[in-house]
Amino acid sequence: MLSKLITITVVFLISVGGSNLYSQTCSCAGPPLLSSVEFRPTPAKTWQFGLTVQHNSLSRLVTVSETLEDDARARSTQAVLIEAGYGINQRLSFTSVFSLIQKRRTITLPAVGQDKLLTRGLGDAVFMLKYNLLPRDFVLSRQLTVGGGVKAPLGRSNLRLDEILIATDMQPGTGSIDGLLWGNYTQRFHATSPVSINLSASFSFAGENDNQYKFGNDFESSAGFYYEAKSRVDFSAALKYRWASPDTRFSTSEIPNTGGQWFRIEGGLNLKVNNSLTSRFSIQLPVYQKVEGTQLTTSYTLSVSMFYARGLTF
């Protein structure tokens, strides 16, 4: 059912136009929530909705910072992200994100064949309050917003195959409650400039799940620009950085081959369908990574989204 939903959603989004979108390595079982959804400030008394479909291909085998030749392993993650936010007033707004997750893993063994694993289900969710420290300046379009919230473990983290618990990084959810911090700053170069800069950062304080497994704490940052053309099509570009500490089990034992640092670039195209509806297509490509041990890391990420905003009140 989930596979059909993802397929239908992708076809629908691509047919309408082109999106905003937590990159993921083999050390992370959760859905791509933090860096996949851009928690944009929500205007006062306005509802804001988003639907994102993301495909994350993990086919690069890396030892520390060296890419290895390897055709025996391949992984991918598909996610459907549903975002809903409401601007309570000029300063305060609320955002929630829910996810559906599908994961595939293929291991090719010589003289044996392929070992395939597919998992899918409801993923985790994010609930966040955002506060405008610096409300939007309509001359320079300057705005500074901070936020805090939790990642709720709605997704299952105890799926089994033939009564054996499936690997943690292949579960749809993490099973842990995480604390989240987030900040965002935007500003135009000058009052009439079509170009604006965007800086954002987020931090996730991971909790321990029922299996006494704790994913690493996660820091994400992004620096980029947005070009608002006179036509309906705009574009953006950004350099993104991620740091994750190693996972642990039983509170003290570090899990080998988890954690690291990643740099990647993102390019996006935005199509303004009308004043309320915007679609977006984006691609992320790795620039540099330095991981702990040996890991499968992201080779590319594709995202397609649609956003709808409307001034509705309770």
ChimeraX attribute file (.defattr): number of C-alpha atoms within 10 A of each C-alpha:
attribute: neighborCount
match mode: 1-to-1
recipient: residues
	/A:1	8
	/A:2	15
	/A:3	14
	/A:4	9
	/A:5	12
	/A:6	19
	/A:7	12
	/A:8	11
	/A:9	18
	/A:10	19
	/A:11	11
	/A:12	11
	/A:13	20
	/A:14	15
	/A:15	9
	/A:16	11
	/A:17	19
	/A:18	21
	/A:19	28
	/A:20	25
	/A:21	26
	/A:22	18
	/A:23	22
	/A:24	23
	/A:25	26
	/A:26	18
	/A:27	24
	/A:28	23
	/A:29	22
	/A:30	28
	/A:31	30
	/A:32	25
	/A:33	22
	/A:34	24
	/A:35	22
	/A:36	19
	/A:37	20
	/A:38	15
	/A:39	24
	/A:40	15
	/A:41	28
	/A:42	24
	/A:43	22
	/A:44	17
	/A:45	17
	/A:46	18
	/A:47	22
	/A:48	23
	/A:49	19
	/A:50	23
	/A:51	24
	/A:52	26
	/A:53	26
	/A:54	25
	/A:55	19
	/A:56	24
	/A:57	21
	/A:58	23
	/A:59	20
	/A:60	23
	/A:61	22
	/A:62	20
	/A:63	17
	/A:64	16
	/A:65	17
	/A:66	14
	/A:67	15
	/A:68	12
	/A:69	9
	/A:70	12
	/A:71	11
	/A:72	13
	/A:73	17
	/A:74	18
	/A:75	23
	/A:76	21
	/A:77	24
	/A:78	23
	/A:79	27
	/A:80	27
	/A:81	24
	/A:82	18
	/A:83	22
	/A:84	18
	/A:85	24
	/A:86	25
	/A:87	24
	/A:88	18
	/A:89	14
	/A:90	15
	/A:91	18
	/A:92	20
	/A:93	23
	/A:94	22
	/A:95	23
	/A:96	19
	/A:97	22
	/A:98	22
	/A:99	26
	/A:100	24
	/A:101	26
	/A:102	23
	/A:103	21
	/A:104	17
	/A:105	17
	/A:106	15
	/A:107	15
	/A:108	14
	/A:109	11
	/A:110	8
	/A:111	6
	/A:112	7
	/A:113	9
	/A:114	14
	/A:115	11
	/A:116	12
	/A:117	14
	/A:118	14
	/A:119	16
	/A:120	23
	/A:121	21
	/A:122	20
	/A:123	29
	/A:124	27
	/A:125	24
	/A:126	22
	/A:127	18
	/A:128	20
	/A:129	19
	/A:130	25
	/A:131	21
	/A:132	21
	/A:133	12
	/A:134	13
	/A:135	16
	/A:136	19
	/A:137	13
	/A:138	11
	/A:139	11
	/A:140	16
	/A:141	16
	/A:142	18
	/A:143	19
	/A:144	19
	/A:145	22
	/A:146	20
	/A:147	21
	/A:148	18
	/A:149	19
	/A:150	19
	/A:151	26
	/A:152	19
	/A:153	21
	/A:154	20
	/A:155	24
	/A:156	16
	/A:157	26
	/A:158	17
	/A:159	18
	/A:160	12
	/A:161	9
	/A:162	6
	/A:163	7
	/A:164	9
	/A:165	12
	/A:166	16
	/A:167	13
	/A:168	21
	/A:169	18
	/A:170	25
	/A:171	28
	/A:172	30
	/A:173	29
	/A:174	32
	/A:175	29
	/A:176	24
	/A:177	19
	/A:178	21
	/A:179	18
	/A:180	21
	/A:181	19
	/A:182	22
	/A:183	20
	/A:184	22
	/A:185	19
	/A:186	19
	/A:187	22
	/A:188	22
	/A:189	13
	/A:190	12
	/A:191	13
	/A:192	10
	/A:193	11
	/A:194	14
	/A:195	17
	/A:196	19
	/A:197	18
	/A:198	19
	/A:199	18
	/A:200	21
	/A:201	20
	/A:202	21
	/A:203	21
	/A:204	21
	/A:205	16
	/A:206	20
	/A:207	18
	/A:208	19
	/A:209	16
	/A:210	11
	/A:211	13
	/A:212	13
	/A:213	21
	/A:214	25
	/A:215	30
	/A:216	24
	/A:217	18
	/A:218	21
	/A:219	22
	/A:220	21
	/A:221	19
	/A:222	20
	/A:223	16
	/A:224	18
	/A:225	18
	/A:226	21
	/A:227	18
	/A:228	16
	/A:229	11
	/A:230	8
	/A:231	8
	/A:232	12
	/A:233	17
	/A:234	17
	/A:235	18
	/A:236	19
	/A:237	20
	/A:238	19
	/A:239	19
	/A:240	23
	/A:241	21
	/A:242	22
	/A:243	20
	/A:244	23
	/A:245	18
	/A:246	22
	/A:247	22
	/A:248	18
	/A:249	15
	/A:250	11
	/A:251	11
	/A:252	9
	/A:253	12
	/A:254	18
	/A:255	17
	/A:256	14
	/A:257	18
	/A:258	22
	/A:259	26
	/A:260	22
	/A:261	19
	/A:262	22
	/A:263	17
	/A:264	19
	/A:265	18
	/A:266	19
	/A:267	15
	/A:268	21
	/A:269	21
	/A:270	24
	/A:271	20
	/A:272	18
	/A:273	14
	/A:274	10
	/A:275	9
	/A:276	12
	/A:277	15
	/A:278	22
	/A:279	26
	/A:280	25
	/A:281	25
	/A:282	22
	/A:283	20
	/A:284	22
	/A:285	17
	/A:286	18
	/A:287	13
	/A:288	13
	/A:289	21
	/A:290	18
	/A:291	24
	/A:292	19
	/A:293	14
	/A:294	19
	/A:295	24
	/A:296	24
	/A:297	24
	/A:298	24
	/A:299	16
	/A:300	19
	/A:301	22
	/A:302	18
	/A:303	24
	/A:304	26
	/A:305	28
	/A:306	25
	/A:307	19
	/A:308	16
	/A:309	19
	/A:310	15
	/A:311	13
	/A:312	12
	/A:313	11
	/A:314	5
